[in-house]
Amino acid sequence: MQVKIVNTSDNPTPEYKSKSAAGFDIAAQINNENAWVVIEPYNQKLIGTGLSFEIPEGYYLQLKSRSGLASKQNLHVGAGVIDSDFRGEIKILLINQGEAAQTIRHGDRIAQGIIIPYVQAEFETVTKLSETVRGDGGFGSTGIVNEVSKSVIQQRTDIEVSSGVKRGIDVGLLKNGDKVYLRGEGFYRIVDYIIPFEDRDDLFDVVFWGYLSRIRYYKNGMTDLFAHNDDIMSVNGIQVKEQ
């Protein structure tokens, strides 16, 4: 597929760096006298590239963060959809999500572009949508503990939680198909086992990645991480952590 590019910068025209590369690097065109700009912590800047593209109809150009900048400097790209009928200069919205100021110099590779096919939908206004197991649950919504437990219950064996205790951390369970996930702030893990208490319906244990967490469930639907133990080797004879 041929894509026409107008390059008014003094940087090289973008190119793919390997045979299997999906993205091509895009460099900064900074025209001030210093040839650099500073992005303060939790701020953003719109940085020119001097590039214009003629993307074939049926495709669009997506601007994405470069892995090195994202992982080492907390610099991420925002607002990255370029339609095929846009003919202006591509500018990169670079967002500093870190606690240190970051300097961008003329010629720095600040983003990568990926050309992707798309479809345009025909929208139909209706009064009701088809039903699914998930329904309207979103933004890390929790499933109902009793419903989740029915599909993956194991016979409970009482376990003393004696180390690595954390309390009051908001967590929840989400059922998606035949898999159950434990979600919390900053993590999202597939659950291997759910182990309910025989005599209580407000506490249960979950095993994930070889670790056991005790979850407390409230009648108002809230849950929290009641305790967490990294030393559990097995549950009811099932080894959950390597020796």
NORWOTA-V351968 format. One record per residue. N is the residue number from 0. PSI is psi in radians with two decimals (* if undefined). D_LAST is the distance of its C-alpha to the last C-alpha in whole Angstrom. Layout:
N:PSI:D_LAST
N:PSI:D_LAST
This chain:
0:2.28:54
1:2.34:56
2:2.17:56
3:2.39:59
4:2.32:58
5:2.13:60
6:1.77:59
7:0.06:61
8:3.08:59
9:0.35:59
10:2.74:55
11:2.63:54
12:2.39:54
13:2.61:51
14:2.72:49
15:2.37:46
16:-0.18:44
17:2.89:42
18:-0.59:43
19:0.16:40
20:2.31:41
21:-0.52:41
22:2.73:42
23:2.52:45
24:2.55:45
25:2.26:48
26:2.73:49
27:2.38:51
28:1.77:55
29:2.07:56
30:0.06:60
31:3.00:60
32:-0.39:61
33:-0.34:58
34:0.53:56
35:2.77:53
36:2.69:52
37:2.30:50
38:1.98:48
39:2.79:47
40:2.38:44
41:0.53:44
42:3.06:47
43:2.74:48
44:2.57:50
45:2.05:52
46:2.25:52
47:2.79:55
48:-0.34:54
49:0.25:58
50:2.41:56
51:2.48:58
52:2.58:57
53:1.61:58
54:2.31:55
55:2.58:57
56:2.45:57
57:-0.04:54
58:2.82:52
59:2.80:51
60:2.14:49
61:2.23:46
62:2.20:45
63:2.78:42
64:2.59:40
65:2.39:39
66:-0.68:35
67:-0.79:36
68:-0.68:38
69:-0.77:36
70:-0.56:33
71:-0.53:34
72:0.05:38
73:0.60:37
74:2.15:40
75:2.65:40
76:2.34:43
77:2.93:45
78:1.13:47
79:0.47:47
80:2.08:49
81:1.97:52
82:2.75:54
83:-0.36:56
84:0.10:59
85:2.31:59
86:0.10:61
87:-3.13:60
88:2.39:58
89:2.21:54
90:2.53:53
91:2.12:49
92:1.80:48
93:2.17:46
94:2.20:44
95:1.85:42
96:0.20:39
97:-3.11:38
98:-0.02:40
99:2.54:41
100:2.54:45
101:2.37:44
102:2.26:47
103:2.20:48
104:2.72:50
105:2.27:53
106:-0.18:51
107:2.45:48
108:1.96:46
109:-0.17:45
110:2.96:44
111:2.55:44
112:2.46:46
113:2.22:45
114:2.12:47
115:2.38:46
116:2.70:49
117:2.90:49
118:2.62:51
119:2.22:53
120:2.69:53
121:1.95:56
122:2.37:56
123:2.12:57
124:2.17:57
125:3.00:56
126:-0.23:56
127:2.48:53
128:2.79:50
129:2.66:48
130:2.53:45
131:2.94:41
132:-0.69:38
133:-0.64:37
134:-2.30:41
135:0.29:42
136:2.26:38
137:3.13:38
138:0.82:36
139:0.50:33
140:2.62:35
141:2.60:32
142:3.05:33
143:2.19:34
144:-0.82:31
145:-0.68:32
146:-0.73:33
147:-0.74:29
148:-0.60:28
149:-0.58:30
150:-0.37:28
151:0.50:25
152:2.42:25
153:2.66:22
154:2.25:23
155:2.38:22
156:2.22:20
157:2.35:21
158:2.25:18
159:2.28:19
160:2.01:18
161:-0.13:18
162:2.87:17
163:0.61:18
164:2.32:21
165:2.57:24
166:2.63:27
167:0.30:30
168:2.15:28
169:2.17:30
170:3.07:28
171:2.94:29
172:2.46:28
173:2.18:30
174:2.22:30
175:1.83:31
176:-2.23:32
177:0.17:29
178:2.59:26
179:2.39:25
180:2.46:25
181:2.14:24
182:2.58:26
183:-3.08:27
184:1.95:29
185:0.07:27
186:2.77:25
187:1.83:25
188:2.51:22
189:2.31:21
190:2.28:20
191:-0.77:18
192:2.57:19
193:2.24:22
194:1.75:22
195:2.77:25
196:2.50:26
197:-0.58:29
198:0.08:31
199:2.49:31
200:0.14:32
201:-0.07:31
202:2.47:27
203:2.78:24
204:2.54:21
205:2.49:19
206:2.23:16
207:2.39:16
208:0.55:14
209:0.16:11
210:2.73:13
211:2.34:15
212:2.47:19
213:2.17:22
214:2.39:25
215:2.27:28
216:2.29:31
217:2.66:35
218:-0.38:38
219:0.08:39
220:-0.14:36
221:2.64:35
222:2.73:31
223:2.84:29
224:1.81:25
225:-0.67:25
226:2.70:22
227:2.28:19
228:2.01:15
229:-0.07:12
230:-0.01:10
231:2.21:10
232:-0.56:7
233:2.75:10
234:2.06:14
235:0.68:16
236:-0.12:14
237:2.07:13
238:2.24:9
239:-0.06:9
240:2.38:6
241:2.56:4
242:*:0
